Amino acid sequence: MTTNTVLGSPLTALAKKTWQTILVTGLLAVVLGIILLVWPGPSLLVAGVLFGIYMVVSGIFQLIAAFTHLPSTSFRVLSFISGVLSLIIGVFCFRDDLTSIVLLGLWIGISWLFRGIAVLFSAISETSGVPGRGWQIFYGIISALAGVILIVWPIGSVATLVLVVGIFLIIIGIMEVITAFGVRKDSHLLDQQAN
């Protein structure tokens, strides 16, 4: 009984704090998911503005890096060019709401396309005995296709993406709320075993 009391007390305290944190994050995910589904237009505008802020901040940091701590000249030049491009894209995001959404869609699409191609070529170049190789090839193809779709139809694709994210947030939030109550139940059991 002494061991249970010594171990049970900190575990119970941790479980009590954990379930509350899980509950709050789950509820926030559900609320954010509902907001995305109810107001997809304003959610897209906010995402576009946040993307613009991200690009400007990223560009500033890349320019600082270009003039400070990068070791080679080639890295400095690449960092400088990337920083200037990021700043230009960020400024365009603030000029027009529609432009920011289009640029966000293109940015996501290009990153998915490159990621899909990289995963696909990596999976193809591996030997056939590697586990999960087929799934990697499938993921690479799907990611590359999703990237192409976002590049070709950025506004419609990003709007659909917002709706999908909203649905996923609600599902994940509900699962976290259920998990929180499960952790709470387990903490009560730990508390009873400790006593």
Residue pairs with C-beta under 8 A, 6 or more apart in sequence:
4 193
4 194
5 194
5 195
7 194
8 190
8 191
8 193
8 194
9 194
11 190
12 187
12 190
12 191
12 194
15 183
15 184
15 186
15 187
15 190
16 184
16 187
18 183
18 187
19 180
19 181
19 183
19 184
19 187
20 180
22 176
22 177
22 179
22 180
22 183
23 176
23 177
23 180
23 181
25 173
25 176
26 172
26 173
26 174
26 175
26 176
26 177
26 179
26 180
27 173
27 177
28 173
29 169
29 170
29 172
29 173
29 176
30 169
30 170
30 173
30 174
30 177
31 173
32 166
32 169
32 173
33 165
33 166
33 167
33 168
33 169
33 170
33 171
33 173
34 166
34 170
35 43
35 166
36 43
36 162
36 163
36 165
36 166
36 169
37 163
37 166
37 167
37 170
40 159
40 162
40 163
40 166
43 162
43 166
44 101
44 158
44 159
44 162
45 97
45 100
45 101
47 101
47 104
47 158
47 162
48 93
48 97
48 100
48 101
48 103
48 104
49 93
49 94
49 100
51 93
51 100
51 103
51 104
51 107
52 89
52 90
52 91
52 92
52 93
52 94
52 100
53 90
54 90
55 86
55 87
55 89
55 90
55 93
56 86
56 87
56 90
56 91
58 83
58 86
58 90
59 82
59 83
59 84
59 85
59 86
59 87
59 88
59 89
59 90
60 83
60 87
61 83
62 79
62 80
62 82
62 83
62 86
63 79
63 80
63 83
63 84
63 87
65 79
65 83
66 76
66 77
66 79
66 80
66 83
67 76
67 80
70 76
70 79
89 103
89 107
92 99
92 100
92 103
93 99
93 100
93 103
93 104
94 100
98 155
101 154
101 155
101 158
102 154
102 155
103 154
104 154
104 158
105 150
105 151
105 153
105 154
105 155
105 157
105 158
106 150
106 151
106 154
108 147
108 150
108 158
108 161
109 146
109 147
109 148
109 149
109 150
109 151
109 154
109 157
110 147
110 151
111 147
112 143
112 144
112 146
112 147
112 150
113 143
113 144
113 147
113 148
113 151
114 147
115 143
115 147
116 139
116 140
116 141
116 142
116 143
116 144
116 145
116 146
116 147
117 140
117 144
118 140
119 136
119 139
119 140
119 143
120 136
120 137
120 140
120 141
120 144
121 140
122 136
122 140
123 133
123 136
123 137
123 140
124 137
126 133
126 136
149 157
150 157
150 158
150 161
